[in-house]
Amino acid sequence: MSKLKELRLEKEMTLKQLSDVLGIPIGTLGNYEQNFRSPRFSTANKIAAYFDRPIEEIFPVYQRTAPYPKHTTTSKN
């Protein structure tokens, strides 16, 4: 089972309800749940924000390759 489907079921939502809340067509969400397609980053980010989870937790295709956020210190002379 995909992480997206797990999260949806945890909220006791139907695919139609999630579709309505997010404004994403039900067929498209179904494809994401079944791992037939991966969403664009902006759509994946919208879904992750709704579930309040890191994007890569739901969609591994967006796995970070570097630490984020990148914290740097600067010194002033």
Backbone bond lengths (Angstrom), bond angles and torsions (degrees), N, CA, C in turn:
res aa  C-N    CA-C-N  psi(-1)  N-CA   C-N-CA  omega(-1)  CA-C   N-CA-C  phi
1 M - - - 1.450 - - 1.523 108.57 -
2 S 1.308 115.55 137.40 1.464 119.54 -179.35 1.525 109.99 -73.02
3 K 1.323 115.41 156.76 1.459 121.39 178.37 1.526 110.33 -63.15
4 L 1.318 116.98 -37.46 1.456 120.58 178.87 1.527 110.34 -60.08
5 K 1.310 116.71 -45.39 1.460 120.17 179.58 1.528 110.75 -65.14
6 E 1.324 117.00 -41.78 1.463 120.95 177.52 1.527 110.79 -56.76
7 L 1.321 116.29 -47.47 1.456 120.67 -178.66 1.526 111.58 -64.60
8 R 1.313 116.02 -39.60 1.469 119.91 178.80 1.524 110.43 -63.86
9 L 1.321 116.41 -44.18 1.460 120.47 -179.28 1.523 111.93 -68.32
10 E 1.342 117.00 -33.12 1.468 120.43 175.81 1.524 110.70 -60.23
11 K 1.339 116.56 -34.51 1.466 121.29 178.76 1.528 111.49 -85.35
12 E 1.342 115.38 0.90 1.463 121.77 -179.39 1.530 111.45 55.10
13 M 1.322 114.32 46.51 1.465 121.32 179.85 1.519 109.79 -110.07
14 T 1.324 115.16 148.38 1.453 119.57 170.46 1.528 107.85 -83.92
15 L 1.294 115.72 165.61 1.461 120.12 176.68 1.535 109.63 -62.45
16 K 1.312 116.99 -36.56 1.463 121.80 178.66 1.527 110.53 -63.92
17 Q 1.322 117.56 -43.38 1.465 120.61 179.30 1.523 111.13 -62.06
18 L 1.328 116.57 -44.79 1.461 120.12 178.97 1.526 110.39 -64.13
19 S 1.309 115.51 -40.22 1.464 120.59 177.43 1.526 111.00 -58.09
20 D 1.322 115.86 -45.36 1.460 120.49 -179.82 1.524 111.70 -64.87
21 V 1.323 117.21 -42.80 1.465 121.74 -178.10 1.525 110.96 -64.94
22 L 1.328 116.81 -42.95 1.455 121.12 -175.24 1.522 113.67 -89.15
23 G 1.328 116.98 -16.42 1.462 119.67 -177.15 1.516 112.64 71.73
24 I 1.327 115.70 31.46 1.468 121.97 179.26 1.526 107.07 -115.09
25 P 1.326 118.63 132.19 1.463 120.28 -179.27 1.532 112.28 -53.30
26 I 1.329 115.63 141.34 1.457 121.70 -176.63 1.536 111.68 -59.03
27 G 1.315 117.06 -39.03 1.468 120.41 179.27 1.514 112.00 -64.80
28 T 1.310 115.62 -37.85 1.468 120.56 178.30 1.512 110.52 -65.90
29 L 1.339 116.81 -45.77 1.467 119.90 177.61 1.524 110.83 -61.58
30 G 1.328 116.41 -39.19 1.467 120.38 177.29 1.520 111.38 -59.84
31 N 1.324 116.03 -40.48 1.465 120.00 177.69 1.528 111.54 -64.47
32 Y 1.339 116.51 -37.97 1.464 119.89 177.71 1.530 110.10 -66.21
33 E 1.330 116.46 -43.30 1.465 120.42 -179.36 1.522 112.20 -62.92
34 Q 1.314 116.59 -35.48 1.460 120.91 -177.97 1.527 112.40 -90.46
35 N 1.328 116.05 5.23 1.464 122.44 179.63 1.523 112.82 59.86
36 F 1.338 116.05 29.22 1.460 119.77 174.29 1.521 110.54 -80.77
37 R 1.333 115.94 -28.33 1.467 122.55 -179.96 1.515 109.03 -141.38
38 S 1.305 115.41 155.63 1.460 121.65 171.53 1.523 107.46 -111.00
39 P 1.317 116.67 139.78 1.465 118.67 -179.68 1.516 112.22 -74.54
40 R 1.318 115.47 161.02 1.459 120.50 170.42 1.520 107.06 -61.77
41 F 1.311 115.48 159.46 1.458 119.38 -178.29 1.524 111.72 -56.63
42 S 1.319 117.22 -44.49 1.467 119.84 -177.30 1.532 111.47 -62.48
43 T 1.319 116.87 -37.95 1.465 120.77 178.18 1.521 110.27 -71.28
44 A 1.325 117.07 -43.10 1.466 121.25 178.04 1.525 110.13 -60.87
45 N 1.316 116.53 -39.43 1.457 121.57 179.19 1.534 110.77 -65.42
46 K 1.315 116.64 -39.64 1.467 121.93 177.93 1.533 110.29 -62.38
47 I 1.318 116.47 -43.80 1.468 121.34 179.28 1.523 109.95 -65.89
48 A 1.324 116.93 -45.73 1.467 121.11 179.94 1.529 110.68 -61.12
49 A 1.323 117.21 -40.72 1.464 120.85 178.95 1.524 110.60 -63.89
50 Y 1.317 117.33 -40.28 1.459 120.78 179.50 1.529 110.92 -60.23
51 F 1.337 115.94 -42.96 1.457 120.15 -178.88 1.530 112.47 -87.93
52 D 1.326 116.68 -1.85 1.461 122.81 -179.72 1.531 111.60 54.32
53 R 1.319 114.26 49.60 1.467 122.19 179.63 1.517 109.36 -131.19
54 P 1.334 117.60 154.74 1.472 119.61 174.74 1.534 109.76 -62.71
55 I 1.292 115.59 141.03 1.461 120.83 -176.37 1.533 112.02 -56.75
56 E 1.336 116.63 -39.74 1.465 119.22 -176.84 1.522 112.58 -71.17
57 E 1.315 117.40 -18.15 1.469 120.21 176.38 1.527 110.49 -69.72
58 I 1.316 116.42 -35.02 1.465 121.38 -179.07 1.525 111.32 -89.91
59 F 1.313 115.70 -40.74 1.460 121.37 -177.56 1.528 110.10 -124.75
60 P 1.325 117.33 91.40 1.475 121.03 -176.42 1.525 114.50 -57.51
61 V 1.325 117.67 -19.78 1.464 120.09 178.49 1.527 110.87 -60.35
62 Y 1.318 116.68 -22.85 1.463 120.90 179.34 1.524 112.19 -98.41
63 Q 1.313 116.58 27.44 1.464 121.30 178.19 1.521 109.78 -59.06
64 R 1.299 115.67 132.63 1.468 120.76 -179.31 1.520 110.28 -74.69
65 T 1.296 114.69 143.31 1.457 119.34 178.89 1.521 111.27 -105.54
66 A 1.312 116.47 -5.27 1.458 121.72 178.96 1.530 107.91 -138.84
67 P 1.297 117.16 155.66 1.463 118.86 177.49 1.528 111.06 -59.07
68 Y 1.298 115.54 144.05 1.452 119.55 178.96 1.504 108.15 -143.21
69 P 1.280 122.36 139.94 1.451 122.60 -7.46 1.519 110.84 -72.28
70 K 1.276 114.97 153.86 1.457 119.81 179.94 1.520 107.97 -85.01
71 H 1.299 114.83 115.08 1.460 119.87 179.76 1.518 108.88 -98.70
72 T 1.285 115.29 129.99 1.457 119.88 178.07 1.515 107.99 -129.59
73 T 1.259 114.36 151.76 1.467 118.82 174.92 1.510 108.28 -113.32
74 T 1.265 115.65 141.97 1.458 119.95 176.33 1.517 107.56 -122.81
75 S 1.272 113.54 140.81 1.460 117.53 177.37 1.517 109.11 -109.87
76 K 1.294 115.44 140.51 1.463 119.92 178.18 1.511 108.81 -101.70
77 N 1.297 116.74 130.83 1.452 121.60 -179.43 1.491 112.06 -90.80
